[in-house]
Amino acid sequence: MRQIFFTIFIFLFIFSIQSCSPKPELTLIQKSKKRIPNWIKGVPIDIEKWYKVGQASAIDSITSEDNALSLMKKKLRLDLENIITENYNIKEKYLHKITKHIMNGRKDLISSLKKIDSSFVDNGINYSLLSISKKDYYKKIAERFNHYDVEKQISLLNDDLKIENFIILSSIIDHLVIHFDCLLIKNNNKKNVETDILEKTKRIINDYNNRITFSFEPGIINSLPITNDGVNINVSIHDNKTNQKLNNINMIQDLGSPFDLISIANNLTEANNIKIPLSADGNPYSFTIKIDYETILNTPFFDFFLFDIKEFKIAVVPSSKKVFLNETIQSVNSSLGESVFNESVKSCFETKFEMVFVNNEDDADLSMFFGVSSIGNTSRSNRKQPFKSEAFLSIKIVETKTKNIILDHIVATQEALNYDFIERASIKALRGLAHESLSAICF
């Protein structure tokens, strides 16, 4: 019996010791952290590839791949701008327009060359590493450029100012613009400037442009571009090389604010007659007749190739405007006399344009100025080369109150040569100009 109690006592003693001893601490199992790729922290630098990293969450409307592609397109456009500005003297307005056009034409190429090198997800954010091979990119562009033989297309052009030539030029311009960076890189590898296809195309277009001449009825507009509002004028264009009338060359009438740019065809009455709009506020204004190269060449980049777009500015002066004759050209022809010239000019403008001349500038709506200038070569390479002088008669019409220039135009020119003295050539040119002055003004 005693043995049983002893055994129970020992058991209770051991149980009490174990229950009072401190419990062992629980060990937490830590999850291993994801290793963030280095390309997320910074885009890899590689001489053979371009890289861009895009990211997006599950709730974003655009994927990380599309985000990376968008960033890649911006990168390529920036590189394109750098190539053009470093290799070609281009105006800012052309740079933005051309690079935008080029990149729009390469969307399919960029999408076909893109590669997703790696992807990563962290805290609900998706990351994509996109790359494009530089070699493949420029190789494909060069293949596209060489697929179209520009030199062959130029050889198809002839000397006629016909619409067929402008259609060929349109395709050439579009091809050169869309591959402008490729063309610059290609030309920089050549030492012969004559092989520059871009400059050759420019010379062709500008030669065509310089051959175009405007012709107006009444004929006085050809030398003195003034008309009243509300009347009709006739306009046509000619090839000054062949003297042929050009019926297939589009024109536009740029009336400026508050008028819109309109096609001549939309404002014709009959036989190429243009109806001159009435002045809304009764004040003079001016408009410009231009060759509609954007329609003819079917491209918005025509002005990038043209040095001096052919145009003709005409001043529109409502009838009964009061005019003050501010200056005369007495120095042109002393034998004519200042009063004779003044009275002849006044009579001409009163008859043809219904102007009213006043003696006080404060009472006038317009101020009219005449001026004479001349230029000439003061030196020559040898005695067989003559001295050459050109004299110019110009007219300027200015609104008295606003000082807006309505017209600033060279009315007549005269050229003269002399093998001994430049002064004699100048005097001869001025005398010749004097004989033409009144006939040019009062046609």
ZINOR-V32855 format. One record per backbone hydrogen bond with DSSP energy under -1.0 kcal/mol. NH is the residue of the N-H (numbers start at 1). CO is the residue of the C=O. E is the energy in kcal/mol with one decimal. If there is no record, write none. Layout:
{{NH:CO:E} {NH:CO:E}}
This chain:
{{5:1:-2.0} {6:2:-1.9} {7:3:-1.8} {8:4:-2.1} {9:5:-2.3} {10:6:-2.1} {11:7:-2.0} {12:8:-2.4} {13:9:-2.1} {14:10:-2.2} {15:11:-1.9} {16:12:-2.3} {17:13:-1.8} {18:14:-1.9} {19:15:-2.2} {20:16:-1.4} {40:37:-1.1} {42:38:-1.5} {50:132:-2.4} {52:130:-2.2} {54:128:-2.3} {56:126:-1.8} {60:57:-1.1} {67:63:-2.2} {68:64:-2.2} {69:65:-2.1} {70:66:-2.3} {71:67:-2.0} {72:68:-1.9} {73:69:-2.1} {74:70:-1.7} {75:71:-2.0} {76:72:-2.6} {77:73:-2.1} {78:74:-2.1} {79:75:-2.3} {80:76:-2.1} {81:77:-2.4} {82:78:-2.0} {83:79:-2.1} {84:80:-2.2} {85:81:-2.7} {86:82:-2.0} {87:83:-1.1} {88:84:-1.7} {90:88:-1.0} {95:91:-2.1} {96:92:-1.9} {97:93:-1.2} {98:94:-3.0} {99:95:-2.4} {100:96:-1.8} {101:97:-1.8} {102:98:-2.7} {103:99:-2.4} {104:100:-1.9} {105:101:-1.4} {110:106:-2.7} {111:107:-2.2} {112:108:-1.9} {113:109:-1.3} {114:110:-1.1} {115:131:-1.9} {117:129:-2.1} {118:129:-1.1} {120:127:-2.1} {122:125:-2.2} {125:122:-1.8} {126:56:-3.1} {127:120:-3.3} {128:54:-2.4} {129:118:-2.9} {130:52:-2.9} {131:115:-2.7} {132:50:-1.7} {134:48:-2.2} {137:133:-2.1} {138:134:-2.3} {139:135:-1.8} {140:136:-2.3} {141:137:-1.8} {142:138:-2.3} {143:139:-2.1} {144:140:-2.2} {145:141:-2.4} {146:142:-2.6} {147:143:-1.2} {148:145:-1.1} {150:148:-1.1} {153:149:-1.8} {154:150:-2.5} {155:151:-1.8} {157:154:-1.5} {162:160:-1.8} {166:162:-1.3} {167:163:-1.9} {168:164:-1.7} {169:165:-2.4} {170:166:-2.0} {171:167:-1.7} {172:168:-1.9} {173:169:-2.8} {174:170:-2.3} {175:171:-2.0} {176:172:-2.5} {177:173:-2.6} {178:174:-2.1} {179:175:-1.0} {180:177:-1.5} {183:179:-2.5} {184:180:-2.2} {185:181:-2.2} {186:182:-2.3} {187:183:-2.6} {188:184:-2.1} {190:187:-1.7} {195:192:-1.3} {196:193:-2.1} {197:195:-1.1} {200:196:-1.8} {201:197:-2.1} {202:198:-2.0} {203:199:-2.2} {204:200:-1.8} {205:201:-2.2} {206:202:-2.5} {207:203:-1.8} {208:204:-2.0} {209:205:-2.4} {210:206:-2.4} {212:209:-1.2} {213:238:-2.4} {215:236:-2.8} {217:234:-2.0} {221:218:-1.6} {222:219:-1.5} {224:220:-3.6} {226:224:-2.4} {227:315:-2.1} {230:276:-1.7} {233:274:-2.0} {234:217:-3.0} {235:272:-1.9} {236:215:-2.2} {238:213:-2.6} {239:244:-2.8} {240:211:-3.3} {243:239:-2.9} {246:237:-2.8} {252:290:-2.6} {253:262:-3.0} {254:288:-3.2} {255:253:-1.0} {259:256:-2.7} {262:253:-1.7} {264:251:-2.2} {267:264:-1.5} {269:273:-2.2} {273:270:-1.1} {274:233:-4.0} {275:267:-1.4} {276:231:-3.1} {285:316:-2.0} {287:314:-2.3} {288:254:-2.3} {289:312:-3.1} {290:252:-2.7} {291:310:-1.6} {292:250:-2.2} {293:291:-2.0} {296:292:-2.4} {297:293:-3.1} {304:301:-1.0} {305:302:-1.2} {306:302:-1.1} {312:289:-2.3} {314:287:-3.0} {315:225:-2.7} {316:285:-3.7} {317:227:-2.6} {320:354:-2.7} {323:356:-3.0} {324:366:-2.4} {326:324:-1.0} {326:368:-2.5} {332:329:-1.9} {337:333:-1.2} {341:337:-2.1} {342:338:-2.7} {343:339:-2.7} {344:340:-2.1} {345:341:-2.6} {346:342:-2.6} {347:343:-2.4} {348:344:-2.1} {349:345:-2.6} {350:346:-2.4} {351:347:-1.8} {352:348:-2.7} {353:349:-1.8} {355:349:-1.4} {356:321:-2.8} {358:323:-2.6} {363:360:-1.2} {364:361:-1.4} {365:322:-2.1} {366:322:-2.2} {367:398:-2.9} {368:324:-2.8} {369:396:-3.0} {371:394:-2.2} {373:392:-1.8} {375:390:-2.1} {377:388:-1.5} {385:382:-1.3} {387:418:-3.0} {389:416:-2.5} {390:375:-3.0} {391:414:-3.0} {392:373:-3.2} {393:412:-2.7} {394:371:-2.7} {395:409:-2.7} {396:369:-2.5} {397:407:-2.4} {398:367:-2.6} {399:404:-2.7} {400:365:-2.3} {403:399:-1.8} {406:397:-2.5} {407:397:-1.6} {409:395:-2.5} {411:393:-2.6} {412:393:-1.4} {414:391:-2.0} {416:389:-2.4} {418:387:-2.0} {425:421:-1.3} {426:422:-2.2} {427:423:-2.4} {428:424:-2.3} {429:425:-2.1} {430:426:-2.4} {431:427:-2.3} {432:428:-2.1} {433:429:-2.0} {434:430:-2.0} {435:431:-1.4} {437:433:-1.3} {440:436:-2.4} {441:437:-1.7} {442:438:-3.4}}
